[in-house]
Amino acid sequence: MRRILIVGLMTVMLATTISTPSSAAIKAGSKCTLKNEKKTSGSKVFTCTKSGEKLIWSKGKTVKAKKAMTPTEQISFANLAANYSDVPYWAWKKSSEKIAISQPADVKVTVLIGPNTTLINKKPEDGVLLASRMYADFPQASEFVLIYYNYQDISWAEKYLDQYIGQDGGYDTSGEVKKFCPSVERCSSAGAMLNRRTGIGVTIITSSDSQKNDANFTTGTLEAHEYSHTIQNKQFVGRMPNNRQAPRWLVEGGAEFIQLASVYHESFIKYSSNRSVVTSGLFLAKTFNRAWLNDFLNPPSLGIDWENWNKYEGWRVYDVGFMVSEILVSIGGPNAIMEIFKLMGDGLTYQESFAKVFGISWDAGIETITKVLAKEIGN
């Protein structure tokens, strides 16, 4: 049974942090703050450039969605290099088929909306329930709380976050609300958390005028992304050994894949178009060779901590992680990436979990993955 509770003008949410590739709609010539920063808006990628003494957004470069080829066979690690062009289709198809035969878990969706906040996504529960259907056969949170707020409602949001998370989030969450909305102009983000005592998932989502034209905040993909973190967390929180941590690129890249594959499960064309937006920065840069990919995806601390990824641009765990997650799903179906979290919760290392799910060693798998991705997005 679905349980959806919308309290007055209030909403619900859950775990980790997302920094979307496209925030507010960007206009050429408008002010930006970080030189050489790239952002996607609509179908264009804009670059922050210096003009005189000012930093402004460039005219933008149109990013075209790659035309999908007719798939001819199932994907495996053995034929991945020869059939990489079919990866997006098979990853989408296997996920779409899973959603079609599944019902959402019995999760109570609570939506809290700040007194001065206008809800942009009028059906916030839709993305949650689609992600829930994709992983209907995995344990999920009993309740998922979405807290929507703007700059005026920071104190209100802090009160509800403290009510649902308090000291049980696994880290100090007291400054999270303001971190995602430090000013009226910079109020465009979301974060997911899990109460480790009650098992309730909570997500804080900003809802401001700057987000009205941002698909991440209007289509349900953001809610699906954050809810997928709660499913990930449910597999290992309180179970995984203290010296273990799933790769950050799998945590965020996996959630990025789930959000698109779930919300656009009825249309491969829409999935492909939005996939191009997520990954556009990789194809523009053309600097991701095998050595770079191996250092990023397979550091010495893999499966232990996240320190390695601090030296990279923040969006890399999302776009590179998305492409790797898509490969893994195209081979093993959507359950494959969630099963890794479950097995790590059972006490296996990341490498052992990967080998059990895919039937090959991590060393062999990453060798194929870096080779294929370097050819696709590298020099």
C-alpha positions, 0 to 999 in steps of 0.5 A: 500500500502506498502511503503519501502524506502532504502536510499543509504546505510541507513535504518529505525527503532523504540521503547524501548530496547532489550538485546538479549540472544545470541549475537555473536557466543560463543566459549568454552574457549573464554574470558568473563567478568561477572562470572556466566553469562549465554548466549545462542549460537546456541543450547548450553547455556554457563556459564562464569567461572573462570579458574585461573585468567581468566574468560572464557566460559564453554564448554556449555550445549546443550538445546533440544527443547521440543517435542510438544504434539498433541493438543486436545482442546482449552486452557482456564484458567479453563483447563490451568493446565491440558493442558499446554503442548499445550500452545505453539501450540495454541499460535503459531496457532492463531497467524499464522492464524491471519497473514494468513488473514491479510495485513500489515498496510500502514506503510512507512518503511525507512531503513538507513545504515551507510556509514561504515556499512554493512547490515547483514539482507538483507531484514529488512522490512520483519519482520516489515511487518509480525508483522504489519500483526499480528496487522493489525486491530490496529492503527500503526505508519505512518512511521517506521525508521530503523537506522543501524550503527557500531562503526565507524558510531556513529556520523552518527547515532546520527545525524539521531536519533536527526533528527527523535526523537530530544526532542520528545521521552519522555526522553533524547535519546541523549546518546542512540546510544553510549550506544548500541555500547560503543566499537567495541567489545561491539556493539550488541544491539537495541533500539526502540523509538517513536516520541510523536509529529509526531508518527514516530517510530524509531529503532537503530540497531547495525550491526557489524561483531560479529552479523553475526552468531546471528539469532536475527540479521539475520532473521528479529526477531529483526526488528519484536520485535522493530516494535511491540513496536511501535504498543504497544506505538501507543495504549497508548502514549498520551492517558494513564494517567500519573500514569500508565505503562503497566507491563514491562514483558508484554512490552518486553515479548509480543514483544519477543513472537510477533517476533517469532510467526510472523517470524516463522508463517509458521513453528511450528517446527522453532517456538518451536526451537527458543522458547527453546532458549529464555526460556532455562535459566529458565529451567536451573536455576530451582529456579522460585517457585510460591512466586518468580513468584508472586513477579515478575509478580504481585508486588504492583506497577503493572500497575504503574511503572517499579521499581520492575523489577530493582532488577532482572536479565535483561533477566527475563522480556523477558523470563518469560514475553514471557511465560506469553504472550504465555499463554495469546495468547493461550487463547485469541489470539494475539489481547488479549495482544495488547488489554490490551495496548489499554484499558490502553490507554482508561484509564483503569488500567492494572487489569481492562484491563485484566479482560475485555479481559479475563473475569476473575479477574487479581487475579484469572488469576495470581493465575493460571499462577503462579501455572502452571509456577512454576510446569513447570520451578520451583523447 
